[in-house]
Amino acid sequence: MRRDDEPINRDQIVQAALEIVDEGGNGDLSMRAVAKRVDRHVSSLYNHVTNRAELVELLSAHIVKGIDVSGFATLPWPQALAQWSKSYVTEFVAHPNLVQILATSPVRDLPTLIMYETMMTSLSAQGWSVREAVLVIRTVEAHAWGSVFDIVAPQPDIAVYESTPGYDAIQALVTTEPAEYGAWASFEAGLQALIDGLEIRHDALVEQGVVARA
């Protein structure tokens, strides 16, 4: 018998959904599966979550809440962006199956909007114009999001490359030490290059009078 007479809250439902996705992926996520996980009838879930689409939004919100945006209140924008980007990748990499779902889902959850608002406000206060601040956020997030996919992707089958003659130049791509040349290291190298370039762009735009010097 289901425990529908016992109270359940939205957080419990979201946690159950996240466990299902982590264990089985997108195909296993359904209102019925979540109801079974929390030992309730499906109908009892609809008091807290409208449908599967809303459940996905709640999962996105759950992850975004863990992303560190505190630096935008205390740090210069280059350091704040670096801190945020590393936290962003860390949070999403922890749930690779969820990444596949969110990649094709619209962004509508409140924590994500609050995150972007915090970033926009900070960048604007530090001299970036609205247009340039949007470009900065989209550029850094694109790198972070792409790195998430790189980090969670299956690694190349080294044996295949080693047994195929005539492709010596790409051996380093699959046989080098992951800690030094792997996806995480590539993310950090790319992030630093991006931020260095954005600082150059900012200084040039200041000289042109397009943005203000903080």
Secondary structure, 3 states (H helix, E strand, C coil): CCCCCCCCCHHHHHHHHHHHHHHHCHHHCCHHHHHHHCCCCHHHHCCCCCCHHHHHHHHHHHHHCCCCCCHHHHCCHHHHHHHHHHHHHHHHHCCHHHHHHHCCCCCCCHHHHHHHHHHHHHHHHCCCCHHHHHHHHHHHHHHHHHHHHHHHCCCCCHHHHHCCCCCHHHHHHHHCCHHHHCHHHHHHHHHHHHHHHHHHHHHHHHHHCCCCCC
